[in-house]
């Protein structure tokens, strides 16, 4: 039996390639809402980030999420994403 291929994704913040399970997915849905998809199954265009607020800050500085998701992202959305990340880390 052939071993299963492990899905790999690249973090838009640091640029490191990691296993999909280790990263979190940021999604833009049809209504142009941007949010963190902790389950990884939400409909929409996705980009992957390390579960580290520092990677989110790097992505914001380089405007990487905007390019990956194809939409202009406000500072308020980045603040909300950072809040969600920090909340998830506390759990």
C-alpha positions, -999 to +999 in steps of 0.1 A: +000+000+000+013+034-010+018+059+019-006+089+018+007+122+007+008+148+035-008+181+024+016+210+027+008+247+026+029+279+027+024+305+054+017+339+038+035+356+068+068+339+071+069+320+038+077+286+055+061+255+041+044+234+068+019+206+071-017+219+065-027+207+100-001+230+117-014+262+100-047+281+103-068+291+073-079+327+067-110+328+044-127+353+022-163+342+015-187+353-013-198+383+008-161+395+010-160+388+047-126+378+060-123+355+090-103+327+105-115+292+096-103+271+126-119+239+112-105+244+077-137+236+058-154+269+052-164+279+017-143+306+000-108+315-010-082+307+016-047+317+027-027+299+054-009+314+084+012+300+112-008+302+145+015+330+156+005+367+158+039+376+145+032+359+112+000+378+109+019+410+115+044+400+088+016+393+064+000+427+071+033+445+066+039+428+032+001+430+023+003+392+016-033+384+027-047+411+004-028+396-025-037+360-016-074+366-011-078+391-039-094+418-017-083+449+001-081+442+038-085+470+064-066+475+096-097+466+115-099+431+100-062+425+109-069+436+144-099+412+146-078+384+132-050+390+157-076+390+186-090+357+174-055+342+171-045+353+206-079+341+220-072+307+204-037+305+219-051+310+254-074+280+251 
